[in-house]
């Protein structure tokens, strides 16, 4: 298997995998897992990244917030793009928005705390994506019911 940045690296492979149907993607990932478990882990962990949360609908955000703490979300958003922050701000209540902003602006925290909060959140996100409870569609081509 190719390691490192050869032929576009992990990002290129992830982009290719994201264009496939979930069935095709699972089949390919199963084959990769048999041949190279480390590559499988890298690909799987990069298929969904924190910035992809901007593709959640307000309903998905509501369900998501039942499973993650507001404090973890605020920490994780500290170093996120304005686009992602605004997506959350626009899809939550004004009271929750104020709470998020208060936590984010409260004090300086080590980057390791931000990364730990993101890891906790991404664990929930990946489980929800795998079970079909969360669909992150960058093209927004479909309406989900």
TIRO-2110 file (N, C-alpha, C; in Angstrom, 1 decimal):
// TIRO-2110
0.8, -1.2, 0.0, N, 1, A
0.0, 0.0, 0.0, CA, 1, A
0.9, 1.2, 0.0, C, 1, A
0.3, 2.3, -0.5, N, 2, A
1.1, 3.6, -0.6, CA, 2, A
1.0, 4.3, 0.8, C, 2, A
2.1, 4.8, 1.2, N, 3, A
2.1, 5.5, 2.5, CA, 3, A
2.5, 7.0, 2.2, C, 3, A
2.2, 7.9, 3.1, N, 4, A
2.6, 9.2, 3.0, CA, 4, A
1.9, 10.0, 1.9, C, 4, A
2.7, 10.8, 1.2, N, 5, A
2.0, 11.7, 0.2, CA, 5, A
2.1, 11.2, -1.2, C, 5, A
2.5, 10.0, -1.4, N, 6, A
2.6, 9.5, -2.7, CA, 6, A
1.3, 9.5, -3.4, C, 6, A
1.3, 10.0, -4.7, N, 7, A
0.1, 10.0, -5.5, CA, 7, A
-1.1, 10.8, -4.8, C, 7, A
-0.8, 11.9, -4.1, N, 8, A
-1.9, 12.7, -3.6, CA, 8, A
-2.2, 12.4, -2.1, C, 8, A
-1.8, 11.2, -1.6, N, 9, A
-2.0, 10.9, -0.2, CA, 9, A
-3.4, 10.6, 0.2, C, 9, A
-3.5, 10.7, 1.5, N, 10, A
-4.8, 10.4, 2.2, CA, 10, A
-5.9, 11.3, 1.7, C, 10, A
-5.6, 12.6, 1.6, N, 11, A
-6.7, 13.6, 1.1, CA, 11, A
-7.3, 13.2, -0.2, C, 11, A
-6.4, 12.8, -1.1, N, 12, A
-6.9, 12.4, -2.5, CA, 12, A
-7.8, 11.1, -2.4, C, 12, A
-7.3, 10.2, -1.6, N, 13, A
-8.0, 8.9, -1.4, CA, 13, A
-9.4, 9.2, -0.8, C, 13, A
-9.4, 10.0, 0.2, N, 14, A
-10.7, 10.4, 0.9, CA, 14, A
-11.6, 11.0, -0.1, C, 14, A
-11.1, 12.0, -0.9, N, 15, A
-12.0, 12.6, -1.9, CA, 15, A
-12.6, 11.6, -2.8, C, 15, A
-11.8, 10.7, -3.2, N, 16, A
-12.3, 9.6, -4.2, CA, 16, A
-13.4, 8.8, -3.4, C, 16, A
-13.1, 8.4, -2.2, N, 17, A
-14.1, 7.6, -1.5, CA, 17, A
-15.4, 8.3, -1.2, C, 17, A
-15.3, 9.6, -1.0, N, 18, A
-16.5, 10.4, -0.8, CA, 18, A
-17.4, 10.5, -2.0, C, 18, A
-16.9, 10.3, -3.1, N, 19, A
-17.7, 10.3, -4.3, CA, 19, A
-18.5, 9.0, -4.6, C, 19, A
-18.2, 8.0, -3.9, N, 20, A
-18.8, 6.7, -4.0, CA, 20, A
-20.1, 6.6, -3.2, C, 20, A
-20.9, 5.6, -3.6, N, 21, A
-22.0, 5.3, -2.7, CA, 21, A
-21.5, 4.6, -1.5, C, 21, A
-22.3, 4.6, -0.4, N, 22, A
-21.9, 4.1, 0.8, CA, 22, A
-21.6, 2.6, 0.7, C, 22, A
-22.3, 1.9, -0.1, N, 23, A
-22.0, 0.4, -0.3, CA, 23, A
-20.7, 0.2, -1.0, C, 23, A
-20.4, 1.0, -2.0, N, 24, A
-19.1, 0.9, -2.7, CA, 24, A
-18.0, 1.3, -1.8, C, 24, A
-18.2, 2.3, -1.0, N, 25, A
-17.1, 2.8, -0.1, CA, 25, A
-16.9, 1.7, 0.9, C, 25, A
-17.9, 1.1, 1.5, N, 26, A
-17.7, 0.1, 2.5, CA, 26, A
-17.0, -1.1, 2.0, C, 26, A
-17.3, -1.5, 0.8, N, 27, A
-16.6, -2.7, 0.1, CA, 27, A
-15.1, -2.4, 0.0, C, 27, A
-14.8, -1.2, -0.5, N, 28, A
-13.4, -0.8, -0.7, CA, 28, A
-12.7, -0.7, 0.6, C, 28, A
-13.3, -0.1, 1.6, N, 29, A
-12.7, 0.0, 2.9, CA, 29, A
-12.5, -1.4, 3.6, C, 29, A
-13.4, -2.3, 3.4, N, 30, A
-13.2, -3.7, 3.9, CA, 30, A
-12.0, -4.3, 3.3, C, 30, A
-11.8, -4.1, 2.0, N, 31, A
-10.6, -4.7, 1.3, CA, 31, A
-9.3, -4.1, 1.8, C, 31, A
-9.4, -2.8, 2.0, N, 32, A
-8.2, -2.1, 2.5, CA, 32, A
-7.9, -2.5, 3.9, C, 32, A
-8.9, -2.7, 4.7, N, 33, A
-8.7, -3.1, 6.1, CA, 33, A
-8.0, -4.5, 6.2, C, 33, A
-8.3, -5.4, 5.3, N, 34, A
-7.7, -6.7, 5.3, CA, 34, A
-6.2, -6.6, 4.9, C, 34, A
-5.9, -5.7, 4.0, N, 35, A
-4.5, -5.6, 3.5, CA, 35, A
-3.7, -4.6, 4.3, C, 35, A
-4.2, -3.6, 4.8, N, 36, A
-3.5, -2.6, 5.5, CA, 36, A
-4.3, -1.9, 6.6, C, 36, A
-4.4, -2.4, 7.8, N, 37, A
-5.3, -1.9, 8.8, CA, 37, A
-4.9, -0.4, 9.2, C, 37, A
-3.7, -0.1, 9.1, N, 38, A
-3.3, 1.3, 9.4, CA, 38, A
-3.9, 2.3, 8.4, C, 38, A
-3.8, 1.9, 7.1, N, 39, A
-4.3, 2.7, 6.1, CA, 39, A
-5.8, 2.9, 6.2, C, 39, A
-6.5, 1.8, 6.6, N, 40, A
-7.9, 1.7, 6.8, CA, 40, A
-8.3, 2.8, 7.9, C, 40, A
-7.6, 2.7, 9.0, N, 41, A
-7.8, 3.7, 10.1, CA, 41, A
-7.6, 5.1, 9.7, C, 41, A
-6.6, 5.4, 8.9, N, 42, A
-6.3, 6.7, 8.4, CA, 42, A
-7.5, 7.2, 7.5, C, 42, A
-7.9, 6.4, 6.6, N, 43, A
-9.0, 6.7, 5.7, CA, 43, A
-10.3, 6.9, 6.4, C, 43, A
-10.6, 6.0, 7.3, N, 44, A
-11.9, 6.1, 8.0, CA, 44, A
-11.9, 7.3, 8.9, C, 44, A
-10.8, 7.6, 9.5, N, 45, A
-10.8, 8.8, 10.4, CA, 45, A
-10.8, 10.1, 9.6, C, 45, A
-10.5, 10.1, 8.4, N, 46, A
-10.5, 11.3, 7.6, CA, 46, A
-11.7, 11.5, 6.6, C, 46, A
-12.5, 10.4, 6.6, N, 47, A
-13.7, 10.5, 5.8, CA, 47, A
-14.6, 11.6, 6.2, C, 47, A
-14.7, 11.8, 7.5, N, 48, A
-15.5, 12.9, 8.1, CA, 48, A
-14.6, 13.7, 9.0, C, 48, A
-14.5, 15.0, 8.8, N, 49, A
-13.7, 15.8, 9.6, CA, 49, A
-14.6, 16.9, 10.3, C, 49, A
-14.0, 17.6, 11.3, N, 50, A
-14.8, 18.5, 12.1, CA, 50, A
-15.5, 19.5, 11.3, C, 50, A
-14.8, 20.1, 10.3, N, 51, A
-15.4, 21.2, 9.5, CA, 51, A
-16.6, 20.7, 8.7, C, 51, A
-16.8, 19.3, 8.5, N, 52, A
-17.9, 18.8, 7.8, CA, 52, A
-19.2, 19.0, 8.6, C, 52, A
-19.1, 19.4, 9.8, N, 53, A
-20.3, 19.6, 10.6, CA, 53, A
-21.2, 20.8, 10.1, C, 53, A
-20.6, 21.6, 9.2, N, 54, A
-21.3, 22.7, 8.6, CA, 54, A
-22.4, 22.2, 7.6, C, 54, A
-22.4, 20.9, 7.3, N, 55, A
-23.4, 20.3, 6.4, CA, 55, A
-24.5, 19.7, 7.2, C, 55, A
-24.6, 19.9, 8.5, N, 56, A
-25.7, 19.4, 9.3, CA, 56, A
-26.9, 20.3, 9.2, C, 56, A
-28.1, 19.7, 9.1, N, 57, A
-29.3, 20.5, 9.1, CA, 57, A
-29.6, 20.9, 10.5, C, 57, A
-30.5, 21.9, 10.7, N, 58, A
-30.9, 22.3, 12.1, CA, 58, A
-31.4, 21.1, 12.9, C, 58, A
-32.2, 20.3, 12.2, N, 59, A
-32.7, 19.1, 13.0, CA, 59, A
-31.6, 18.2, 13.4, C, 59, A
-30.6, 18.0, 12.6, N, 60, A
-29.5, 17.1, 12.9, CA, 60, A
-28.7, 17.8, 14.1, C, 60, A
-28.6, 19.1, 14.0, N, 61, A
-27.8, 19.8, 15.1, CA, 61, A
-28.6, 19.6, 16.4, C, 61, A
-29.9, 19.7, 16.4, N, 62, A
-30.7, 19.5, 17.6, CA, 62, A
-30.5, 18.1, 18.2, C, 62, A
-30.5, 17.1, 17.4, N, 63, A
-30.3, 15.7, 17.8, CA, 63, A
-28.8, 15.6, 18.3, C, 63, A
-27.9, 16.1, 17.6, N, 64, A
-26.5, 16.0, 17.9, CA, 64, A
-26.2, 16.6, 19.3, C, 64, A
-26.8, 17.8, 19.6, N, 65, A
-26.6, 18.5, 20.8, CA, 65, A
-27.1, 17.7, 22.0, C, 65, A
-27.9, 16.7, 21.8, N, 66, A
-28.4, 15.9, 22.9, CA, 66, A
-27.3, 14.9, 23.4, C, 66, A
-26.3, 14.7, 22.5, N, 67, A
-25.3, 13.7, 22.8, CA, 67, A
-23.9, 14.3, 23.1, C, 67, A
-23.7, 15.6, 22.8, N, 68, A
-22.4, 16.2, 23.1, CA, 68, A
-22.7, 17.4, 24.1, C, 68, A
-21.7, 17.7, 24.9, N, 69, A
-21.9, 18.8, 25.8, CA, 69, A
-21.6, 20.1, 25.1, C, 69, A
-22.3, 21.1, 25.6, N, 70, A
-22.1, 22.4, 25.0, CA, 70, A
-20.7, 22.9, 25.3, C, 70, A
-20.1, 22.6, 26.4, N, 71, A
-18.8, 23.0, 26.7, CA, 71, A
-17.8, 22.3, 25.7, C, 71, A
-17.9, 21.1, 25.4, N, 72, A
-17.1, 20.4, 24.4, CA, 72, A
-17.2, 21.1, 23.1, C, 72, A
-18.5, 21.3, 22.7, N, 73, A
-18.7, 22.0, 21.4, CA, 73, A
-18.0, 23.4, 21.3, C, 73, A
-18.2, 24.1, 22.4, N, 74, A
-17.6, 25.5, 22.4, CA, 74, A
-16.1, 25.4, 22.3, C, 74, A
-15.5, 24.5, 23.1, N, 75, A
-14.0, 24.3, 23.0, CA, 75, A
-13.6, 23.9, 21.6, C, 75, A
-14.3, 23.0, 21.0, N, 76, A
-14.0, 22.5, 19.7, CA, 76, A
-14.1, 23.6, 18.6, C, 76, A
-15.1, 24.5, 18.8, N, 77, A
-15.3, 25.5, 17.8, CA, 77, A
-14.3, 26.7, 18.0, C, 77, A
-13.5, 26.7, 19.1, N, 78, A
-12.6, 27.9, 19.3, CA, 78, A
-11.7, 28.1, 18.1, C, 78, A
-11.2, 27.1, 17.5, N, 79, A
-10.2, 27.3, 16.4, CA, 79, A
-10.9, 27.0, 15.0, C, 79, A
-12.2, 26.9, 15.0, N, 80, A
-12.9, 26.6, 13.7, CA, 80, A
-13.0, 27.8, 12.8, C, 80, A
-13.4, 27.5, 11.6, N, 81, A
-13.7, 28.6, 10.7, CA, 81, A
-14.9, 29.4, 11.1, C, 81, A
-15.0, 30.7, 10.7, N, 82, A
-16.1, 31.5, 11.0, CA, 82, A
-17.4, 30.9, 10.4, C, 82, A
-17.2, 30.3, 9.2, N, 83, A
-18.3, 29.6, 8.5, CA, 83, A
-19.0, 28.5, 9.4, C, 83, A
-18.1, 27.7, 10.0, N, 84, A
-18.7, 26.6, 10.9, CA, 84, A
-19.3, 27.2, 12.1, C, 84, A
-18.7, 28.2, 12.7, N, 85, A
-19.3, 28.8, 13.9, CA, 85, A
-20.6, 29.5, 13.6, C, 85, A
-20.7, 30.2, 12.5, N, 86, A
-21.9, 30.8, 12.1, CA, 86, A
-23.0, 29.8, 11.7, C, 86, A
-22.6, 28.7, 11.2, N, 87, A
-23.6, 27.6, 10.9, CA, 87, A
-24.3, 27.2, 12.2, C, 87, A
-23.5, 27.0, 13.2, N, 88, A
-24.1, 26.6, 14.5, CA, 88, A
-24.9, 27.7, 15.1, C, 88, A
-24.3, 28.9, 15.1, N, 89, A
-25.1, 30.1, 15.6, CA, 89, A
-26.4, 30.2, 15.0, C, 89, A
-26.5, 30.0, 13.7, N, 90, A
-27.7, 30.2, 12.9, CA, 90, A
-28.7, 29.1, 13.1, C, 90, A
-28.3, 28.0, 13.7, N, 91, A
-29.2, 26.8, 13.8, CA, 91, A
-29.5, 26.4, 15.2, C, 91, A
-29.2, 27.3, 16.2, N, 92, A
-29.5, 27.0, 17.6, CA, 92, A
-30.2, 28.2, 18.2, C, 92, A
-30.8, 28.0, 19.3, N, 93, A
-31.5, 29.1, 20.0, CA, 93, A
-30.6, 30.2, 20.4, C, 93, A
-31.1, 31.4, 20.5, N, 94, A
-30.3, 32.5, 20.9, CA, 94, A
-29.7, 32.3, 22.3, C, 94, A
-30.4, 31.6, 23.2, N, 95, A
-29.8, 31.4, 24.5, CA, 95, A
-28.6, 30.4, 24.4, C, 95, A
-28.7, 29.4, 23.6, N, 96, A
-27.6, 28.4, 23.4, CA, 96, A
-26.5, 29.1, 22.7, C, 96, A
-26.8, 30.0, 21.8, N, 97, A
-25.7, 30.8, 21.1, CA, 97, A
-24.9, 31.6, 22.1, C, 97, A
-25.6, 32.3, 23.0, N, 98, A
-25.0, 33.1, 24.0, CA, 98, A
-24.1, 32.2, 24.9, C, 98, A
-24.6, 31.0, 25.3, N, 99, A
-23.8, 30.1, 26.1, CA, 99, A
-22.6, 29.7, 25.4, C, 99, A
-22.7, 29.3, 24.1, N, 100, A
-21.5, 28.9, 23.3, CA, 100, A
-20.5, 30.1, 23.3, C, 100, A
-21.0, 31.3, 23.0, N, 101, A
-20.0, 32.4, 22.9, CA, 101, A
-19.4, 32.7, 24.2, C, 101, A
-20.1, 32.6, 25.3, N, 102, A
-19.6, 32.8, 26.6, CA, 102, A
-18.4, 31.8, 26.9, C, 102, A
-18.7, 30.6, 26.6, N, 103, A
-17.7, 29.6, 26.9, CA, 103, A
-16.4, 29.8, 26.0, C, 103, A
-16.7, 30.1, 24.7, N, 104, A
-15.5, 30.3, 23.8, CA, 104, A
-14.7, 31.5, 24.1, C, 104, A
-15.3, 32.6, 24.6, N, 105, A
-14.6, 33.8, 24.9, CA, 105, A
-14.2, 33.9, 26.3, C, 105, A
-14.5, 32.9, 27.1, N, 106, A
-14.2, 33.0, 28.6, CA, 106, A
-12.7, 33.1, 28.9, C, 106, A
-11.9, 32.2, 28.4, N, 107, A
-10.5, 32.2, 28.8, CA, 107, A
-9.7, 31.5, 27.7, C, 107, A
-8.4, 31.7, 27.8, N, 108, A
-7.5, 31.0, 26.9, CA, 108, A
-7.4, 29.5, 27.4, C, 108, A
-7.3, 28.6, 26.5, N, 109, A
-7.2, 27.2, 26.8, CA, 109, A
-6.1, 26.6, 25.9, C, 109, A
-5.4, 25.6, 26.4, N, 110, A
-4.4, 24.9, 25.6, CA, 110, A
-5.0, 24.3, 24.4, C, 110, A
-4.3, 24.3, 23.3, N, 111, A
-4.7, 23.6, 22.1, CA, 111, A
-5.1, 22.2, 22.3, C, 111, A
-4.4, 21.5, 23.2, N, 112, A
-4.6, 20.1, 23.5, CA, 112, A
-6.0, 19.9, 24.0, C, 112, A
-6.6, 20.9, 24.8, N, 113, A
-8.0, 20.8, 25.2, CA, 113, A
-9.0, 20.9, 24.1, C, 113, A
-8.7, 21.8, 23.1, N, 114, A
-9.5, 21.9, 21.9, CA, 114, A
-9.5, 20.6, 21.1, C, 114, A
-8.3, 20.1, 21.0, N, 115, A
-8.2, 18.8, 20.2, CA, 115, A
-8.9, 17.7, 20.9, C, 115, A
-8.8, 17.6, 22.2, N, 116, A
-9.5, 16.6, 23.0, CA, 116, A
-11.0, 16.7, 22.8, C, 116, A
-11.5, 17.9, 22.9, N, 117, A
-13.0, 18.2, 22.7, CA, 117, A
-13.4, 17.8, 21.3, C, 117, A
-12.6, 18.1, 20.3, N, 118, A
-12.9, 17.7, 18.9, CA, 118, A
-12.9, 16.2, 18.8, C, 118, A
-12.0, 15.5, 19.4, N, 119, A
-11.9, 14.1, 19.3, CA, 119, A
-13.2, 13.4, 19.9, C, 119, A
-13.6, 14.0, 21.1, N, 120, A
-14.8, 13.4, 21.7, CA, 120, A
-16.0, 13.7, 20.8, C, 120, A
-16.1, 14.8, 20.2, N, 121, A
-17.2, 15.1, 19.3, CA, 121, A
-17.2, 14.3, 18.0, C, 121, A
-16.0, 14.1, 17.5, N, 122, A
-15.9, 13.3, 16.2, CA, 122, A
-16.2, 11.9, 16.5, C, 122, A
-16.0, 11.4, 17.7, N, 123, A
-16.3, 10.0, 18.0, CA, 123, A
-17.8, 9.8, 17.9, C, 123, A
-18.6, 10.8, 18.4, N, 124, A
-20.0, 10.8, 18.3, CA, 124, A
-20.5, 10.9, 16.8, C, 124, A
-19.9, 11.9, 16.1, N, 125, A
-20.2, 12.1, 14.7, CA, 125, A
-20.0, 10.9, 13.9, C, 125, A
-18.8, 10.2, 14.0, N, 126, A
-18.5, 9.0, 13.2, CA, 126, A
-19.5, 7.9, 13.5, C, 126, A
-19.9, 7.7, 14.7, N, 127, A
-20.9, 6.7, 15.1, CA, 127, A
-22.2, 7.0, 14.4, C, 127, A
-22.6, 8.3, 14.5, N, 128, A
-23.9, 8.7, 13.9, CA, 128, A
-23.9, 8.5, 12.4, C, 128, A
-22.7, 8.9, 11.7, N, 129, A
-22.6, 8.7, 10.3, CA, 129, A
-22.7, 7.2, 9.9, C, 129, A
-21.9, 6.4, 10.6, N, 130, A
-21.9, 5.0, 10.3, CA, 130, A
-23.3, 4.3, 10.5, C, 130, A
-24.1, 4.8, 11.4, N, 131, A
-25.4, 4.2, 11.6, CA, 131, A
-26.5, 4.9, 10.8, C, 131, A
-26.1, 5.9, 10.0, N, 132, A
-27.1, 6.6, 9.2, CA, 132, A
-27.9, 7.7, 9.9, C, 132, A
-27.6, 7.9, 11.2, N, 133, A
-28.4, 8.9, 11.9, CA, 133, A
-27.9, 10.3, 11.6, C, 133, A
-26.8, 10.5, 10.9, N, 134, A
-26.3, 11.8, 10.5, CA, 134, A
-25.8, 11.7, 9.1, C, 134, A
-26.2, 12.6, 8.2, N, 135, A
-25.8, 12.6, 6.9, CA, 135, A
-25.2, 14.0, 6.6, C, 135, A
-23.9, 13.9, 6.2, N, 136, A
-23.2, 15.2, 5.9, CA, 136, A
-23.0, 15.3, 4.4, C, 136, A
-23.9, 16.0, 3.8, N, 137, A
-24.0, 16.1, 2.3, CA, 137, A
-23.5, 17.5, 1.9, C, 137, A
-22.2, 17.6, 1.4, N, 138, A
-21.7, 18.9, 1.0, CA, 138, A
-22.4, 19.5, -0.2, C, 138, A
-23.0, 18.7, -1.0, N, 139, A
-23.7, 19.2, -2.2, CA, 139, A
-25.1, 19.6, -1.9, C, 139, A
-25.6, 19.1, -0.7, N, 140, A
-27.0, 19.4, -0.3, CA, 140, A
-27.9, 19.1, -1.5, C, 140, A
-27.7, 18.0, -2.2, N, 141, A
-28.5, 17.7, -3.3, CA, 141, A
-29.8, 17.0, -2.9, C, 141, A
-29.8, 16.5, -1.7, N, 142, A
-31.0, 15.7, -1.2, CA, 142, A
-31.7, 16.4, -0.1, C, 142, A
-33.0, 16.1, 0.1, N, 143, A
-33.7, 16.5, 1.3, CA, 143, A
-33.8, 15.2, 2.1, C, 143, A
-33.6, 15.3, 3.4, N, 144, A
-33.6, 14.1, 4.2, CA, 144, A
-34.8, 14.2, 5.2, C, 144, A
-35.5, 13.1, 5.2, N, 145, A
-36.7, 13.1, 6.1, CA, 145, A
-36.6, 11.9, 7.1, C, 145, A
END
